[in-house]
Amino acid sequence: MATAVNPDLLPKLEKFGVKDASICFNCGNCTAVCSLSSEKIPFPRKVIRYLQLGAKEKLMQSPEPWMCYYCGDCTTTCPRQANPGEVMMGLRRYLTTLYDWTGISRRFYTSKVFEVVAILVIAALVGLGFYRYHGPVLTDRVALNVFAPNRVIEILDLVMLVVLSFFLLTNAFRMFLKVMGDPAQYPSLSLTARQQFQNRLIRGIPLAIWVSEAKAFLVHFFTQKQFGACGTREQRTQWLIHLLIMTGYTSIFLLVVVGIRWFQRDEIYALWNPIRLVGYYATFAILYGTTYAIIGRLKKERPVYAHTHSSDWVFLIMLWLTTFSGILIHFTRILEMPLATYFIYVIHLMIAVPMLVIEVPFAKWTHQLYRPLIQYLVRVRERALEGTS
């Protein structure tokens, strides 16, 4: 099959952070030094060549950008200073927009004005909603569940969860279709295999393979195992920071979206209560991880922090502010300051809701799903292409 070439693609990707790919002469040094690159899935060299050629369809089918965790080895050893690590990061932003059928991701990544206005509009709607519909303001005690009943917040959270999951999963499905390709590419099953699998195929691949490899998705989702394979101590530190942010973010997301009726209560839990302990862990993990990343981006001492897209700042700052405002709510409740608690609670949600609405299905948080999904699809695809005897 012929590959469509578009030499005009590369200049258009500068807004995504892809600025130096044109000076790469494909020496292969980046692929040779990468500890995660393999014979079956070599990168960054291959996808940088696709990018130079403007082979958009090939890029959409490539799992390689999601296999890269930007340890920085390729960037520091590149003889042309083409910054292949940042190119891969920019490609992930670009691919996120290609998989997003709504077009919101593209607007978010390419327009700082849209980025800021979208956040402010959603924040204003949250604030207006509380202004019009909040419950009684009791000042003799902290009564957060009177001011903002957790049952009502729970319903709104679940509605938001369904809507955001719809966008995120439909975008992930578009990735799935591109990466797995034409079902006809996979070898025909033998008679024994057809009897064994009873022709239960999904996209040309036996259901048993999909099920047997599902563990890979769970392992990579919860541990970011592939990142941990980067070799040096500094790179393992980056993996730990990444893991802290991810696990803290996921923990607090589950507490406030799924378990809000137990998390948001007017009585203060005992210090050893599991919900309180999980909340403390999530708070520490996010605050430490985001602070480390923000300081790193300000100092720019490491390749991974040397170049920062505006979307990276938005994600880190909003996540940090969400966590910090949550800490303030906790203290004002303990200190029995009703009005301060209600006021900060509204501000907290005016930060947290825009972050969730934008980041989960359309921006940085998509990486938390796309990376382990790619790991899973790659393993399924490899087994399918090997054939089943």
PEDA-V624131 format. One record per residue. N is the residue number from 1. SS is DSSP state (H for helix, E for strand, - for the rest). PHI is phi in whole degrees, -180 to 180 (999 if undefined). Layout:
n: {N	N}
ss: {SS	SS}
phi: {PHI	PHI}
//
This chain:
n: {1	2	3	4	5	6	7	8	9	10	11	12	13	14	15	16	17	18	19	20	21	22	23	24	25	26	27	28	29	30	31	32	33	34	35	36	37	38	39	40	41	42	43	44	45	46	47	48	49	50	51	52	53	54	55	56	57	58	59	60	61	62	63	64	65	66	67	68	69	70	71	72	73	74	75	76	77	78	79	80	81	82	83	84	85	86	87	88	89	90	91	92	93	94	95	96	97	98	99	100	101	102	103	104	105	106	107	108	109	110	111	112	113	114	115	116	117	118	119	120	121	122	123	124	125	126	127	128	129	130	131	132	133	134	135	136	137	138	139	140	141	142	143	144	145	146	147	148	149	150	151	152	153	154	155	156	157	158	159	160	161	162	163	164	165	166	167	168	169	170	171	172	173	174	175	176	177	178	179	180	181	182	183	184	185	186	187	188	189	190	191	192	193	194	195	196	197	198	199	200	201	202	203	204	205	206	207	208	209	210	211	212	213	214	215	216	217	218	219	220	221	222	223	224	225	226	227	228	229	230	231	232	233	234	235	236	237	238	239	240	241	242	243	244	245	246	247	248	249	250	251	252	253	254	255	256	257	258	259	260	261	262	263	264	265	266	267	268	269	270	271	272	273	274	275	276	277	278	279	280	281	282	283	284	285	286	287	288	289	290	291	292	293	294	295	296	297	298	299	300	301	302	303	304	305	306	307	308	309	310	311	312	313	314	315	316	317	318	319	320	321	322	323	324	325	326	327	328	329	330	331	332	333	334	335	336	337	338	339	340	341	342	343	344	345	346	347	348	349	350	351	352	353	354	355	356	357	358	359	360	361	362	363	364	365	366	367	368	369	370	371	372	373	374	375	376	377	378	379	380	381	382	383	384	385	386	387	388	389}
ss: {-	-	-	-	-	-	-	-	H	H	H	H	H	H	H	H	-	-	-	-	H	H	H	-	-	-	-	-	H	H	H	H	H	-	-	-	-	-	-	-	-	-	-	-	H	H	H	H	H	H	H	H	H	-	-	H	H	H	H	H	H	-	-	H	H	H	H	-	-	-	-	-	H	H	H	H	H	-	-	-	-	-	-	H	H	H	H	H	H	H	H	H	H	H	H	H	H	H	H	-	-	-	-	H	H	H	H	H	H	H	-	H	H	H	H	H	H	H	H	H	H	H	H	H	H	H	H	H	H	H	H	H	H	-	-	-	-	-	-	-	-	-	-	H	H	H	H	-	-	H	H	H	H	H	H	H	H	H	H	H	H	H	H	H	H	H	H	H	H	H	H	H	H	H	H	H	H	H	H	H	-	-	H	H	H	-	-	-	-	-	H	H	H	H	H	H	H	-	-	-	E	E	-	-	E	E	H	H	H	H	H	H	-	H	H	H	H	H	H	H	H	H	H	-	H	H	H	H	-	-	-	-	H	H	H	H	H	H	H	H	H	H	H	H	H	H	H	H	H	H	H	H	H	H	H	H	H	H	-	H	H	H	H	-	-	-	-	-	-	-	-	-	-	H	H	H	H	H	H	H	H	H	H	H	H	H	H	H	H	H	H	H	H	H	H	H	H	H	H	-	-	-	H	H	H	H	-	-	-	H	H	H	H	H	H	H	H	H	H	H	H	H	H	H	H	H	H	H	H	H	H	H	H	H	-	-	-	H	H	H	H	H	H	H	H	H	H	H	H	H	H	H	H	H	H	H	H	H	H	H	H	H	-	-	-	H	H	H	H	H	H	H	H	H	H	H	H	H	H	H	H	H	H	H	H	H	-	-	-}
phi: {999	-69	-104	-71	-112	-136	-68	-87	-70	-56	-61	-72	-91	-62	-67	-92	100	-92	-119	-116	-66	-68	-89	-69	-111	57	-73	90	-60	-62	-69	-68	-88	-73	-76	-100	-70	-136	-64	-78	-130	-86	-158	-86	-51	-62	-74	-66	-66	-56	-65	-63	-80	76	-81	-59	-64	-63	-64	-65	-88	-87	-81	-55	-57	-86	-83	-86	-113	55	-73	103	-60	-65	-70	-71	-106	-69	-71	-107	53	-81	55	-60	-62	-71	-61	-64	-64	-63	-64	-64	-63	-63	-64	-58	-72	-71	-79	-82	-77	-83	85	-68	-58	-62	-64	-65	-80	-109	-135	-66	-63	-61	-56	-71	-63	-61	-64	-66	-65	-65	-61	-65	-65	-64	-62	-65	-61	-68	-60	-86	-124	-66	-81	-57	-98	-90	-110	-81	-162	-81	-129	-62	-81	-92	-66	-139	-52	-66	-67	-69	-61	-62	-63	-65	-62	-68	-62	-62	-61	-65	-65	-66	-64	-60	-65	-64	-73	-69	-67	-64	-66	-65	-62	-54	-63	-71	-69	-77	72	-70	-57	-70	-73	-85	-58	-66	-77	-70	-60	-63	-67	-63	-69	-66	-93	52	58	-83	-114	-122	55	82	-119	-56	-57	-59	-69	-57	-72	-66	-95	-61	-58	-60	-63	-64	-62	-72	-67	-88	-119	51	-53	-62	-62	-64	-78	-63	-76	-81	-62	-61	-70	-68	-64	-62	-62	-63	-62	-59	-67	-61	-62	-66	-70	-64	-62	-66	-62	-71	-62	-66	-65	-89	-100	-93	-112	-63	-67	-97	-81	-97	-130	-75	-82	-87	-66	-62	-57	-90	-63	-56	-65	-66	-66	-63	-62	-66	-62	-60	-62	-62	-61	-70	-65	-67	-63	-69	-63	-60	-68	-65	-62	-60	-71	-73	-79	58	-87	-116	-55	-65	-107	-69	-124	-127	-80	-58	-66	-66	-64	-60	-61	-66	-67	-68	-68	-64	-66	-61	-67	-65	-67	-64	-63	-61	-61	-60	-70	-67	-70	-63	-84	56	-118	-57	-62	-63	-62	-65	-64	-67	-60	-64	-61	-56	-73	-69	-94	-69	-66	-58	-61	-66	-62	-90	-75	-65	-94	-123	-137	-60	-68	-59	-60	-65	-95	-65	-62	-66	-64	-64	-56	-66	-65	-63	-68	-63	-64	-60	-65	-69	-71	-71	86	-125	-90}
//
